[in-house]
Amino acid sequence: MSPELVRPLSDEDLSILELERGPVVGHTCKVLILERPVGVEELRASIASRLEGAPELSLRLEEEDGKLWWARDHALDLGEHVIADERRVLDHEGLLQAIAHLFEQRLNRRRPLWRIDLLPRPGGGGCALVWRIHHALADGTTTMRIGGDAIWNEPEAGSPSRPHHSPGSPDYENVQGLHMLVREAPHPWERSPFDGHIDSKRSVAFATGDLDALHRVAGTICGASVNDAVLTVVSGGLRRWLEATHCPVGPVRVKVPVSLHGADHGHGTEQLGNRDSYFCLDLPLGPEDPAARLETIHRATKARKEEHDAEWLDAVIRELGKTSPGLRRFADHVLASPRSFALNVSNVPGPRRAIDVLGVPVDALYAIAEIGERHALRIAVLSLAGTLRFGLCADPTLLPDVDQLAAAIEQEAAELAAIPATS
């Protein structure tokens, strides 16, 4: 029986798929820490009953006339996608190592590109649900929608902690495009502390912050956003970590992904799984005062949002792809270099209220995103019920102390959140 072809892969899907080579995997990961264990058979049955609302989970790659398509897999076997590992009980360090080991493993391209592993926690203290899904199939916004449709239960389904960046409509007749090129151009004079040829090994670390307090402080100081506060926390954490390791403290250029999904981004497979862009800025590591760093970052992000840098960059790259695919590949290569950015920091809104899996409360929800060649660290931030969770993924051969960086970020989040409100 010939496969049911749903849609061809978009340019974004193909670009992400092509990144998966050498030591780089192409999936992202969500880690749910559950209060109590759940049964693997019950979880499979629950997901099976909800697949109609999350059709992406039934899609696999299929080639037709030399073109890659997303095709519906009518023989989907959830026994191959939802797996329980009950061989060992893991303490905190063992759990992090097990998550990192899972993250290193590629997904099977002959099947739909996702998998869930259930890992036990010590003393019957619940379990960790480790969900890997290929980035070519879904970006951060789409992944969170799929999770709410098929895996966890939300009191208010699809209710984000804060509004997504709303794609603007840049005026292509004015000088905004020139401003964008100046701001987003590579900085060859800057050195990245995470530049190196990566290995296939990964390490992960987690940190937390008080979302509500950071939101309040950001708004009180300068009308900044939660994402500005996130970048401020990362900036302060990097400053602490670099000082502790006796490294030079200079600007670190970050890539900030921006969702371009419209308000009508729906549930059908006709919707693009990936629809995002980004802008870049230098994190100010010099100032000791977190409020001063927040104000500097807010000014930088405000200019990029008001002049629609992410939308401009998306339009330019798409036009290059239409005019000259070879030129687009060259541009993608340049924009992915450590001279364009040192660190990718993504921030996706999660559920506003507590969630559960099969009635079992979720204590924590983390995101992990893959690093890239000459980018030995990546930070993914996700919110749940008033708490921000920072997921750090690193190459341990180049960054052996990612846990210390996570601790520095958590310390910085607490310090920024503790700034008192002023009238």
KEKE-78172 format. One line per 4 residues: their letters; for each residue x, y, z of C-alpha. Coordinates in Angstrom, 3 decimals. Last residue first. Example, Ala and Ser with C-alpha at 12.3 -4.5 7.8 and 13.67 -1.06 7.14 Angstrom:
BEGIN
SA = 13.670,-1.060,7.140 | 12.300,-4.500,7.800 $
END
This chain:
BEGIN
STAP = 6.757,53.134,42.603 | 9.467,50.626,43.403 | 9.237,46.842,43.639 | 12.088,45.179,45.486 $
IAAL = 14.862,43.361,43.589 | 14.631,39.739,44.772 | 13.778,38.362,41.335 | 17.117,39.606,39.971 $
EAAE = 19.050,37.909,42.778 | 17.110,34.635,42.502 | 17.618,34.473,38.745 | 21.346,35.176,39.212 $
QEIA = 21.700,32.279,41.639 | 19.845,29.963,39.229 | 22.113,31.061,36.379 | 25.227,30.469,38.488 $
AALQ = 23.984,26.989,39.436 | 23.405,26.187,35.763 | 26.952,27.372,34.961 | 28.299,25.110,37.682 $
DVDP = 26.330,22.170,36.260 | 27.819,22.893,32.813 | 31.254,22.158,34.267 | 32.872,19.980,31.578 $
LLTP = 32.350,22.429,28.707 | 34.497,21.342,25.750 | 34.565,17.561,26.315 | 31.242,17.833,28.153 $
DACL = 29.442,19.048,24.994 | 26.549,21.021,26.406 | 22.777,21.144,26.909 | 21.329,23.515,29.507 $
GFRL = 17.616,23.471,30.384 | 16.356,26.527,32.259 | 12.964,26.211,33.962 | 10.844,29.283,34.677 $
TGAL = 8.192,28.847,37.352 | 4.726,30.394,37.571 | 2.732,27.341,36.506 | 5.141,26.046,33.871 $
SLVA = 7.683,28.011,31.860 | 10.309,26.834,29.376 | 13.849,28.014,28.718 | 16.316,26.352,26.348 $
IRLA = 20.050,27.036,26.692 | 22.660,25.812,24.226 | 26.361,25.157,24.759 | 29.262,23.796,22.684 $
HREG = 28.609,25.945,19.617 | 31.429,25.167,17.182 | 29.205,22.557,15.481 | 25.759,22.765,16.984 $
IEAI = 23.999,22.244,20.315 | 20.695,20.443,20.575 | 17.748,21.736,22.590 | 16.552,20.640,26.031 $
AYLA = 13.254,21.754,27.569 | 12.187,21.296,31.173 | 8.852,20.673,32.930 | 8.638,20.241,36.690 $
DVPV = 6.373,18.690,39.337 | 3.886,17.205,36.870 | 0.875,15.938,38.802 | -0.323,12.366,38.109 $
GLVD = -3.857,12.295,36.650 | -2.759,10.348,33.572 | -0.099,13.017,33.004 | -0.761,16.251,34.865 $
IARR = -0.522,20.008,34.353 | -0.297,22.981,36.707 | -1.418,26.339,35.339 | 0.056,28.817,32.868 $
PGPV = 1.185,26.097,30.467 | 4.465,26.821,28.676 | 5.820,29.874,26.911 | 8.948,29.166,24.849 $
NSVN = 12.321,30.823,25.482 | 15.313,30.025,23.286 | 18.905,31.047,24.073 | 21.392,30.148,21.303 $
LAFS = 25.005,30.949,22.190 | 28.090,32.322,20.479 | 26.498,34.157,17.584 | 27.461,35.326,14.096 $
RPSA = 31.189,34.816,14.622 | 30.445,31.360,16.030 | 29.161,30.429,12.550 | 25.512,29.610,11.811 $
LVHD = 24.847,32.886,9.962 | 27.755,32.198,7.606 | 26.566,28.677,6.787 | 22.957,29.806,6.307 $
AFRR = 24.200,32.553,3.958 | 26.165,29.999,1.916 | 23.145,27.719,1.733 | 21.042,30.691,0.629 $
LGPS = 23.548,31.530,-2.089 | 23.358,27.987,-3.388 | 19.554,28.066,-3.385 | 19.704,31.207,-5.562 $
TKGL = 16.703,33.451,-6.231 | 13.986,31.537,-4.357 | 16.246,30.622,-1.438 | 17.614,34.151,-1.295 $
ERIV = 14.053,35.464,-1.064 | 13.370,33.153,1.882 | 16.525,34.317,3.644 | 15.618,37.989,3.143 $
ADLW = 12.027,37.515,4.326 | 13.095,35.648,7.476 | 15.686,38.328,8.252 | 13.098,41.061,7.850 $
EADH = 10.610,39.229,10.078 | 13.207,38.704,12.800 | 14.452,42.311,12.583 | 10.959,43.741,12.912 $
EEKR = 11.939,47.414,13.422 | 10.050,47.708,16.713 | 11.146,44.227,17.794 | 14.850,44.777,17.118 $
AKTA = 14.852,48.209,18.768 | 13.026,46.854,21.834 | 15.455,43.926,22.106 | 18.472,46.247,22.416 $
RHIT = 16.835,48.711,24.802 | 15.608,45.832,26.987 | 19.090,44.299,27.092 | 20.626,47.525,28.390 $
ELRA = 17.847,48.015,30.966 | 18.176,44.423,32.200 | 21.956,44.724,32.518 | 21.540,47.853,34.642 $
APDE = 19.006,46.063,36.855 | 21.398,43.109,37.232 | 24.093,45.425,38.700 | 27.545,43.936,38.094 $
PGLP = 27.808,45.571,34.677 | 30.329,43.948,32.287 | 28.494,40.912,30.921 | 26.333,42.896,28.501 $
LDLC = 24.746,40.258,26.232 | 25.375,41.173,22.614 | 22.353,40.843,20.343 | 20.957,38.532,17.685 $
FYSD = 17.542,38.175,16.052 | 15.512,35.119,15.203 | 13.154,33.354,12.810 | 10.308,30.917,13.265 $
RNGL = 7.775,28.812,11.456 | 8.448,25.101,11.789 | 5.694,22.473,11.881 | 3.835,24.236,9.086 $
QETG = 0.075,23.819,9.339 | -1.484,21.435,6.817 | -0.978,18.765,9.445 | -3.918,20.225,11.327 $
HGHD = -3.927,21.662,14.838 | -3.951,25.383,14.266 | -1.766,28.459,14.097 | -4.504,31.114,13.869 $
AGHL = -2.662,33.583,16.124 | 0.218,33.556,13.705 | 3.332,31.446,14.063 | 6.398,33.628,13.588 $
SVPV = 8.100,32.444,16.767 | 11.305,34.337,17.535 | 14.620,32.590,18.286 | 17.211,34.685,20.189 $
KVRV = 20.800,34.181,19.029 | 23.283,35.397,21.601 | 26.524,37.393,21.339 | 28.681,37.219,24.443 $
PGVP = 30.270,40.519,25.418 | 33.508,40.326,27.396 | 34.566,38.737,30.677 | 37.923,37.037,30.119 $
CHTA = 38.055,33.561,31.689 | 39.141,32.974,35.281 | 36.763,30.005,35.708 | 34.853,31.747,38.512 $
ELWR = 34.773,34.999,36.522 | 33.378,33.197,33.479 | 30.708,31.472,35.594 | 29.557,34.635,37.360 $
RLGG = 29.372,36.586,34.094 | 27.604,33.719,32.327 | 24.997,33.615,35.080 | 24.513,37.372,34.860 $
SVVT = 23.945,37.228,31.110 | 21.636,34.210,31.416 | 19.559,36.080,34.020 | 19.449,39.185,31.837 $
LVAD = 18.414,37.114,28.824 | 15.556,35.617,30.842 | 14.541,39.062,32.127 | 14.371,40.380,28.558 $
NVSA = 12.263,37.312,27.703 | 9.905,38.181,30.548 | 9.443,41.583,28.985 | 10.799,44.993,29.990 $
GCIT = 8.776,47.982,31.160 | 11.890,49.553,32.615 | 12.385,48.606,36.262 | 8.824,47.687,37.218 $
GAVR = 8.058,45.521,34.204 | 11.203,43.443,34.539 | 10.768,43.149,38.315 | 7.171,41.941,38.040 $
HLAD = 7.921,39.412,35.303 | 10.921,38.150,37.257 | 8.751,37.715,40.351 | 6.040,35.873,38.418 $
LDGT = 8.495,33.588,36.646 | 10.438,32.565,39.769 | 13.588,30.891,38.459 | 14.888,27.364,37.966 $
AFAV = 18.068,25.648,36.793 | 18.797,22.361,35.019 | 21.872,20.587,33.692 | 22.599,18.406,30.688 $
SRKS = 25.691,16.679,29.337 | 26.193,15.453,25.792 | 28.656,13.191,23.958 | 28.833,13.234,20.144 $
DIHG = 31.883,15.530,20.130 | 31.996,19.206,19.251 | 34.660,21.090,17.358 | 35.149,24.274,19.361 $
DFPS = 33.728,27.717,20.086 | 31.913,27.990,23.422 | 33.795,30.995,24.860 | 32.984,32.837,21.601 $
REWP = 35.448,35.434,20.357 | 34.213,38.727,18.941 | 36.005,40.545,16.103 | 34.124,38.593,13.432 $
HPAE = 30.787,40.105,14.531 | 28.308,38.658,12.036 | 25.608,40.983,10.636 | 22.304,41.054,12.559 $
RVLM = 22.411,44.678,13.725 | 23.793,46.190,10.516 | 21.577,44.050,8.298 | 18.529,44.940,10.385 $
HLGQ = 19.247,48.662,10.108 | 19.468,48.294,6.333 | 16.139,46.463,6.268 | 14.553,49.165,8.417 $
VNEY = 15.515,51.820,5.847 | 12.061,52.136,4.253 | 10.251,50.468,1.345 | 10.022,46.986,2.875 $
DPSG = 7.639,48.164,5.560 | 7.745,45.405,8.126 | 4.457,43.678,8.949 | 4.741,42.384,12.482 $
PSHH = 4.819,38.868,13.802 | 3.396,38.770,17.321 | 5.956,37.642,19.874 | 4.137,35.055,21.902 $
PRSP = 1.838,36.186,24.683 | 2.609,35.167,28.247 | 2.226,31.995,30.284 | 0.491,30.346,27.368 $
SGAE = -3.020,28.851,27.449 | -3.068,25.937,24.989 | -5.447,23.882,27.040 | -6.758,25.666,30.112 $
PENW = -6.797,23.077,32.887 | -4.005,21.290,31.007 | -3.620,17.540,30.550 | -0.393,15.990,29.328 $
IADG = 0.537,13.735,26.412 | -1.587,14.148,23.281 | -3.063,17.622,22.799 | -1.013,19.466,25.404 $
GIRM = 2.181,17.886,24.117 | 1.264,18.667,20.505 | 0.718,22.359,21.362 | 4.043,22.503,23.185 $
TTTG = 5.784,20.921,20.209 | 4.215,23.403,17.786 | 5.567,26.404,19.692 | 9.019,24.867,20.127 $
DALA = 9.421,23.810,16.490 | 7.895,20.641,15.085 | 8.675,17.898,12.580 | 12.114,19.129,11.528 $
HHIR = 12.891,19.651,15.232 | 12.570,15.928,15.809 | 10.721,14.972,18.974 | 12.243,13.521,22.141 $
WVLA = 10.049,13.067,25.208 | 11.705,12.091,28.479 | 9.093,11.310,31.150 | 10.826,11.253,34.518 $
CGGG = 9.444,9.143,37.318 | 7.855,9.293,40.738 | 9.592,9.081,44.069 | 9.448,5.287,44.391 $
GPRP = 12.598,5.512,46.478 | 14.727,6.865,43.653 | 13.286,8.042,40.317 | 12.276,5.752,37.454 $
LLDI = 12.823,6.653,33.777 | 10.004,6.622,31.213 | 11.230,7.080,27.638 | 9.077,8.835,25.011 $
RWLP = 9.945,8.801,21.290 | 9.505,11.025,18.255 | 10.266,11.066,14.543 | 7.535,8.871,13.085 $
RRRN = 9.277,5.691,11.939 | 11.842,4.840,9.267 | 13.863,7.861,10.387 | 14.715,6.177,13.720 $
LRQE = 15.582,8.921,16.221 | 19.243,9.561,16.907 | 20.771,8.838,20.308 | 22.691,11.572,22.162 $
FLHA = 19.535,12.781,23.937 | 19.063,9.385,25.529 | 22.541,9.547,27.036 | 21.923,13.094,28.299 $
IAQL = 18.676,12.007,29.966 | 20.456,9.041,31.587 | 23.266,11.291,32.844 | 20.786,13.759,34.325 $
LGEH = 18.904,10.905,36.006 | 22.105,9.455,37.411 | 22.993,12.808,38.928 | 19.580,13.110,40.571 $
DLVR = 19.398,9.494,41.766 | 18.260,6.831,39.340 | 16.599,3.482,39.978 | 17.669,0.855,37.502 $
REDA = 16.240,-1.730,35.122 | 12.790,-0.141,34.895 | 13.276,1.585,31.534 | 9.797,2.128,30.057 $
IVHE = 9.330,2.826,26.333 | 6.720,4.806,24.394 | 7.626,4.971,20.684 | 8.149,1.358,19.621 $
GLDL = 5.181,0.087,21.650 | 3.228,2.952,20.127 | 3.163,1.038,16.849 | 2.122,3.320,13.970 $
AHDR = 0.888,1.158,11.084 | -1.159,3.978,9.504 | 2.021,6.046,9.141 | 0.940,9.316,7.523 $
AWWL = 3.521,10.756,5.153 | 5.605,13.935,5.519 | 7.282,14.339,2.182 | 10.842,14.362,0.860 $
KGDE = 11.288,14.969,-2.858 | 13.178,12.754,-5.337 | 10.021,11.547,-7.044 | 8.488,10.553,-3.680 $
EELR = 10.569,10.105,-0.537 | 8.796,9.387,2.745 | 9.507,10.719,6.224 | 7.121,9.832,9.044 $
LSLE = 3.933,11.353,10.388 | 1.723,9.785,13.065 | 2.810,12.114,15.889 | 2.041,15.106,13.645 $
PAGE = -1.671,14.169,13.788 | -2.035,15.484,17.363 | -5.799,15.705,17.960 | -6.418,12.400,16.187 $
LRSA = -3.657,10.858,18.278 | -5.617,11.330,21.522 | -6.840,7.761,22.173 | -3.437,6.359,21.205 $
ISAR = -1.724,8.748,23.651 | -3.880,7.457,26.520 | -3.362,3.814,25.565 | 0.403,4.261,25.404 $
LEEV = 0.405,5.998,28.790 | -1.687,3.226,30.351 | 0.675,0.600,28.956 | 3.719,2.475,30.286 $
GVPR = 2.284,2.777,33.767 | 2.811,6.025,35.616 | 5.160,6.645,38.533 | 4.348,9.408,41.018 $
ELIL = 5.120,13.136,41.261 | 6.174,13.339,37.627 | 9.231,15.179,36.288 | 8.522,16.021,32.643 $
VKCT = 11.534,16.371,30.335 | 10.927,17.856,26.890 | 13.487,17.191,24.170 | 14.652,18.565,20.856 $
HGVV = 15.652,16.469,17.890 | 18.145,16.849,15.066 | 21.246,15.102,16.366 | 24.715,16.566,15.768 $
PGRE = 27.884,14.446,15.997 | 28.256,14.020,12.239 | 25.001,14.914,10.535 | 21.626,16.226,11.546 $
LELI = 21.820,19.794,10.241 | 20.284,18.662,6.938 | 16.995,17.861,8.688 | 16.858,21.409,10.048 $
SLDE = 17.282,22.915,6.592 | 14.706,20.509,5.157 | 12.077,21.442,7.740 | 12.722,25.166,7.199 $
DSLP = 12.423,24.780,3.412 | 9.120,23.004,3.985 | 8.824,19.230,3.830 | 6.235,18.107,1.348 $
RVLE = 2.679,17.588,2.592 | 0.403,14.728,3.640 | 1.482,11.777,1.509 | -0.545,8.691,2.361 $
PSM = 1.896,5.847,1.813 | 1.433,3.354,-1.021 | 0.000,0.000,0.000 $
END
